[in-house]
Amino acid sequence: MNFSMNGIFSPEMTLLGIGLGWLLTGIVHIAFAFAVWVDSGQMTVRQNRSTFLVGGGLWALATLIGGIMVVAVYWLVHHSTLRSQPPS
């Protein structure tokens, strides 16, 4: 196989791949941040409870920056069985 500058791994294709990777990562971060923001608002309205430590907007901002790891922490804190349930 020819891997020269005019071959399959040209610098232009590499930059295109990196650019598409960044674009897709950005889209995923924005989508998850929006979902966290909406979920925090619905949690306040439907379940009459607030987010832990900070507001929903700050959780969304952290998700925008941190991505899927922050979403995992958000879910663990707010929706898993680790969160203490209010007395009935």
C-alpha positions in Angstrom: 0.0 0.0 0.0 1.1 3.5 -0.7 1.3 5.7 2.4 2.9 8.7 0.8 1.6 12.3 0.9 -0.7 11.6 -1.9 -1.9 8.3 -0.5 -4.6 7.4 2.0 -3.1 9.1 5.0 -2.5 12.6 3.6 -2.3 15.5 6.0 -5.6 16.9 4.6 -7.4 13.7 5.4 -5.8 13.6 8.9 -6.9 17.1 9.6 -10.4 16.4 8.3 -10.6 13.4 10.6 -9.5 15.4 13.6 -11.9 18.2 12.8 -14.8 15.8 12.4 -13.9 14.2 15.7 -13.9 17.5 17.5 -17.2 18.5 15.9 -18.9 15.2 16.9 -17.5 15.5 20.4 -18.8 19.1 20.7 -22.2 18.0 19.5 -22.4 15.2 22.1 -21.3 17.6 24.9 -23.9 20.1 23.9 -26.6 17.5 23.7 -25.8 16.0 27.1 -25.5 19.5 28.7 -29.0 20.3 27.3 -30.4 17.0 28.6 -28.9 17.6 32.1 -30.4 21.2 32.1 -33.8 19.9 31.1 -33.7 17.0 33.6 -32.8 19.3 36.4 -35.7 21.5 35.6 -38.1 18.6 35.4 -36.8 17.1 38.6 -37.7 20.4 40.4 -41.2 20.5 38.9 -42.2 16.8 38.9 -40.4 15.4 42.0 -40.3 18.6 44.0 -36.6 18.2 44.7 -33.6 20.3 43.8 -30.2 19.4 42.4 -27.4 18.5 44.7 -24.7 21.1 45.6 -25.3 23.5 42.7 -28.1 24.5 40.4 -29.1 22.8 37.1 -27.4 25.4 35.0 -24.0 24.8 36.6 -24.5 21.1 36.2 -25.2 21.7 32.5 -22.1 23.9 32.2 -19.9 21.3 33.9 -21.4 18.7 31.5 -20.6 21.0 28.6 -16.9 21.0 29.7 -16.5 17.6 31.2 -18.7 15.5 28.9 -19.9 12.0 29.7 -18.0 11.6 32.9 -19.9 14.6 34.4 -23.2 13.1 33.1 -22.3 9.8 34.9 -21.7 11.7 38.2 -24.9 13.7 37.7 -26.9 10.5 37.2 -25.3 8.8 40.2 -26.0 11.7 42.4 -29.5 12.4 41.3 -31.1 9.2 39.8 -29.3 6.2 41.2 -30.1 4.4 44.5 -27.1 6.2 46.0 -29.3 9.2 46.5 -31.2 9.1 49.8 -34.9 9.2 49.3 -37.1 11.6 51.3 -39.3 10.0 53.9 -42.8 9.2 52.7 
